[in-house]
């Protein structure tokens, strides 16, 4: 496998890459903020969030703010480590 062994297939899609990029530089982000930053539909964002959640790369916190539901997402320790490995692998590939 060599140089590409740490490239994570889960981060291949631009929306999942975008979600993780946002969560790496922010403690958390809510659904609407992710949707706005990534310019995607509710359903599209939800399916990519689910894939990252199933891999335990992000965690979800649901709460109510002024009686309105609010869902916040943050990267898990494992998610941050895997994303960092992915980015480092891409950087090595580019430098070759």
C-alpha positions in Angstrom: 0.0 0.0 0.0 2.8 2.4 0.8 2.1 6.1 0.6 -1.7 5.8 0.3 -2.3 3.5 3.2 -3.5 6.2 5.6 -5.9 7.8 3.0 -9.3 7.2 4.5 -12.1 6.3 2.0 -14.7 7.9 4.3 -13.2 11.3 3.7 -13.2 10.9 -0.1 -16.5 12.7 -0.5 -16.3 16.5 -0.5 -19.2 16.9 2.0 -17.6 14.6 4.6 -14.3 16.2 4.0 -16.0 19.6 4.5 -17.8 18.5 7.7 -14.6 17.2 9.3 -12.6 20.3 8.2 -15.1 22.6 9.9 -15.2 20.5 13.0 -11.4 20.3 13.2 -11.2 24.1 13.5 -14.3 24.7 15.6 -15.3 23.0 18.9 -18.7 22.3 17.4 -21.2 23.4 14.7 -24.9 23.1 14.5 -26.8 21.6 11.5 -27.8 24.9 10.0 -24.2 26.3 10.2 -22.8 23.2 8.5 -25.6 23.4 5.8 -24.8 27.0 5.2 -21.0 26.6 5.0 -21.2 23.6 2.7 -24.2 24.8 0.6 -26.0 21.4 0.7 -29.5 20.2 1.2 -30.8 18.9 4.5 -31.0 15.3 3.3 -27.6 15.4 1.7 -26.0 16.8 4.8 -27.9 14.3 7.1 -26.7 11.3 5.1 -23.1 12.3 5.3 -23.3 13.2 9.0 -24.8 9.7 9.6 -21.8 8.1 7.8 -19.4 10.0 10.1 -21.5 9.3 13.2 -21.6 5.5 12.4 -17.8 5.5 12.1 -17.7 7.3 15.5 -15.8 10.2 14.0 -18.3 12.8 15.1 -20.7 13.0 18.1 -24.1 14.6 18.2 -25.6 16.6 21.0 -29.3 17.5 20.8 -30.8 20.2 23.0 -33.5 22.9 22.9 -32.8 26.6 22.6 -35.9 28.8 23.3 -38.1 25.7 22.8 -36.6 25.0 19.4 -34.5 21.8 18.7 -30.8 22.4 18.2 -28.4 19.7 17.1 -24.7 20.3 17.5 -21.9 18.2 16.1 -18.3 17.9 17.2 -15.4 15.7 16.1 -14.5 12.8 18.4 -10.9 12.2 19.5 -10.8 9.2 17.1 -12.3 11.3 14.3 -9.7 14.0 14.8 -6.8 11.5 14.8 -8.1 9.7 11.6 -8.7 13.0 9.8 -5.2 14.2 10.7 -3.7 10.9 9.4 -5.8 11.4 6.2 -4.6 14.9 5.6 -1.0 14.0 6.3 -1.2 11.1 3.8 -2.6 13.5 1.2 0.2 15.9 1.8 2.8 13.2 1.4 1.2 12.1 -1.8 1.3 15.6 -3.2 4.9 16.0 -2.3 6.0 12.9 -4.2 
